[in-house]
């Protein structure tokens, strides 16, 4: 990273994993490493996201319907397999299940179900701020396991609430580096997760380091 941006690096101590100076600007960096898929699923196909009109419409409807229901400090993650044949009915069924999850605290904050021939997962995970989205959704190819999407979301939310002092107290910007050691997800998937969460409101710089060493922006 230092070589790529001609930066000066110092250890971050309690502030961050590292502090770099790039072109006279100081950035406190957190580093998150995504190492493995769900346990025991070594041969799972990467979940590629769908961005067609039906998929985007379903996610937008879920976000509009559920955003105001989620308690502070929680985020709902929904994954749905494609193709979605009856989007309105599928969305309504998911909304009903989320309502039940939120109403019954005794139940686990997760769900696996079939809805109109689509596999659906719902997870209520800890984390989030007033500046990030409380509901995110993914429509993905059916021959894959979406657990890595949920894990990525959970890890990103954990970075937001890492307990470190805000960068603005002693450094100009806050940044996040995501290191994908195994090539678990396509670049566009990382960008979609970050965009939906809105973590660009917290981290001014978002970078992905791929197994080849290539560095990509996630903004």
PyMOL commands that set and color helices and strands:
alter all, ss='L'
color gray80, all
select helices_A, chain A and resi 2-5+53-69+87-103+147-160+167-169+187-197+199-201
alter helices_A, ss='H'
color red, helices_A
select strands_A, chain A and resi 8-11+18-22+25-34+74-81+110-115+118-126+135-140+173-180+205-209+215-217
alter strands_A, ss='S'
color yellow, strands_A
deselect
rebuild
show_as cartoon
